[in-house]
Amino acid sequence: MAKRESKVDGTKLPVTLSRVINASEEIMGTPDADEMAFLHSVLAQCGLPYRNPNTRDYMRQNGRATLIVTAGHLLDQDTRKPVLQGVPYGAKPRLLMLHLCTEAVRNKSATISIADSMSAFMRDLGLQVTGGKIGTFKEQLNRLAAARMQMIMDFGDRGTTLNPAPLIKQFDVWFPDDARQRVLWPSEVTLSGEFFESLQRHALPLDTRAIRALQHSARALDIYTWLTHRLPRVTKTTKVSWAALHAQFGPDVSDNRTFRRQFTKAMRQALAVYPTAKVDSVEGGIELRKSPPAIQRIGGK
């Protein structure tokens, strides 16, 4: 479907806002099978940091779910020595995780084929391919490939821990003999068995069109995936305080007023691509009411 140029009162809208508006109009229609994405439900509740934490370990807890990310090492092409990569952060590793989870669920395989170049892989994710963006993408991919993720789920009568659970079990990049040649790109990525098995049981369906519309904002992506997981499970009207929202979606923002402004903007974008969501702003926070899923599994399952 061709994208029309979005305008208000004859004024051209920013690309990000135009993308959200176009997606919100498309999502009102019936989705196709290839418009369904998947993410592990724990990752929908506990997100990666928005900014570089500059630490080797990062922990995020939300309710009964906890995510602990530990930075790992990759072999440096020049020195041939392992180099610490850092904890992945921002929107790009979120898009990468969504892509890997989606392909693993669709193909029922822990081994995922990827495009034959970094540029093609970025296009698959809906990202713009420019010099600066390629460098940032490569850095975040390396961080994600090296990281180990400990996922803890509290089910009340028992607790389940994937410990340690690297998201990516194997990530091979071949170094050419001629230094003038580009580093050869891997043809596939293999998820860890523990993560893959858990993903089969706890995969959250998402709308690919919504993900692409929100690709510019890690916070909007987090709010969308959180609401998609939370709203269908609401049994009675639930209020979430600003303090709780700040703890979950604003650890990088110290000022309460700034956080509320940023959260409100991101939530509006998330709600635009989740039109059946029942969320209201109330005194002291937001109110959640039981809502239909953002997208139904094939066959309505």
C-alpha positions, -999 to 999 in steps of 0.1 A, spaced: 0 0 0 15 34 -10 20 58 18 2 91 14 19 123 27 3 133 60 -6 169 65 -25 190 90 -39 223 78 -17 220 47 15 216 68 37 186 61 41 165 93 74 152 106 84 118 92 79 100 125 45 115 131 34 108 96 46 72 99 25 68 130 -6 83 114 -3 61 83 1 30 104 -29 39 126 -51 41 95 -38 7 81 -42 -11 115 -79 -4 114 -81 -30 87 -77 -68 89 -41 -78 93 -23 -103 71 -3 -133 84 30 -116 77 19 -85 97 22 -105 130 54 -102 150 64 -118 183 84 -110 214 91 -129 246 66 -118 272 93 -110 298 109 -86 273 75 -69 269 75 -62 306 111 -54 313 129 -34 286 166 -27 279 180 7 290 172 38 269 207 52 272 241 37 276 242 26 313 280 25 312 279 -6 335 286 -42 329 253 -54 345 219 -39 340 187 -50 359 151 -41 353 122 -55 374 85 -50 367 60 -69 389 68 -106 387 92 -103 358 129 -95 360 155 -90 333 192 -89 340 216 -81 311 253 -87 314 277 -73 288 299 -98 270 329 -100 247 335 -104 210 367 -110 191 382 -78 177 390 -80 140 422 -60 143 437 -71 176 423 -106 175 416 -102 212 382 -103 230 368 -69 236 339 -60 261 310 -47 240 288 -31 266 250 -35 274 227 -30 244 205 1 246 180 22 227 155 13 199 178 -7 176 184 -38 199 147 -38 206 140 -41 169 166 -68 166 151 -88 193 117 -84 178 130 -96 144 148 -126 159 118 -137 181 94 -133 152 115 -154 128 120 -181 154 83 -184 161 72 -182 125 97 -209 114 97 -229 146 135 -229 145 163 -215 168 184 -209 137 175 -177 118 186 -168 83 194 -131 79 200 -109 50 234 -112 33 246 -77 43 242 -53 72 225 -28 49 199 -54 37 193 -66 73 186 -30 83 162 -26 54 144 -58 66 139 -41 99 126 -9 83 156 12 92 172 39 71 206 29 57 231 57 60 267 58 71 261 70 107 231 47 112 251 16 99 278 22 125 253 26 154 234 -5 142 266 -25 141 276 -15 176 241 -24 190 241 -57 171 275 -66 186 263 -56 221 232 -78 217 251 -107 203 276 -107 231 252 -101 260 239 -127 284 203 -123 296 190 -137 328 152 -139 328 133 -145 360 96 -151 362 76 -153 395 45 -175 390 34 -172 426 37 -209 435 71 -212 418 98 -192 402 115 -199 369 150 -186 361 168 -189 327 203 -186 341 223 -177 322 204 -173 290 222 -157 261 197 -146 236 221 -154 208 240 -187 212 262 -184 181 271 -154 160 299 -159 135 316 -131 116 343 -142 92 374 -120 87 387 -117 51 425 -123 44 426 -90 26 421 -61 51 406 -40 23 377 -63 19 346 -59 41 341 -82 71 319 -110 59 284 -110 73 269 -141 89 242 -159 70 224 -170 101 221 -165 139 214 -192 164 193 -185 195 201 -203 227 181 -235 234 169 -222 267 156 -189 253 141 -206 222 121 -231 243 109 -204 266 99 -183 237 76 -210 223 56 -209 255 57 -172 262 55 -155 227 35 -123 227 18 -115 193 24 -79 181 15 -60 150 45 -55 126 29 -23 112 29 -8 147 65 -18 154 77 -1 122 57 30 130 73 33 164 108 23 154 122 58 162 114 56 199 125 30 224 101 43 249 71 42 226 80 6 216 82 -4 253 48 12 261 32 -5 231 46 -39 239 37 -35 276 1 -24 269 -2 -53 244 8 -77 271 -11 -61 300 -44 -48 287 -60 -82 276 -51 -95 311 -68 -67 331 -97 -81 351 -108 -48 366 -101 -12 361 -65 -7 372 -47 26 380 -10 28 375 6 57 393 31 82 379 57 68 403 53 33 390 53 45 354 85 65 361 102 35 376 94 13 346 97 38 317 118 66 330 149 54 348 169 77 325 149 108 334 154 124 368 129 152 365 93 141 371 78 168 349 101 160 320 93 123 323 56 129 323 59 150 291 81 123 274 59 95 286 27 112 275 41 119 240 53 83 236 20 68 250 0 88 225 20 73 197 16 38 211 -21 42 214 -24 55 179 -12 21 166 -32 2 192 -67 16 185 -86 -8 207 -66 0 238 -86 13 267 -63 37 285 -72 70 302 -52 97 318 -64 103 353 -52 122 384 -20 108 395 -13 84 366 -32 64 340 -61 40 341 -61 6 323 -93 -13 313 -96 -47 298 -90 -44 260 -90 -67 230 -55 -79 220 -36 -56 197 -35 -84 171 -50 -119 171 -30 -150 164 -38 -168 131 -72 -185 136 -80 -163 166 -58 -184 190 
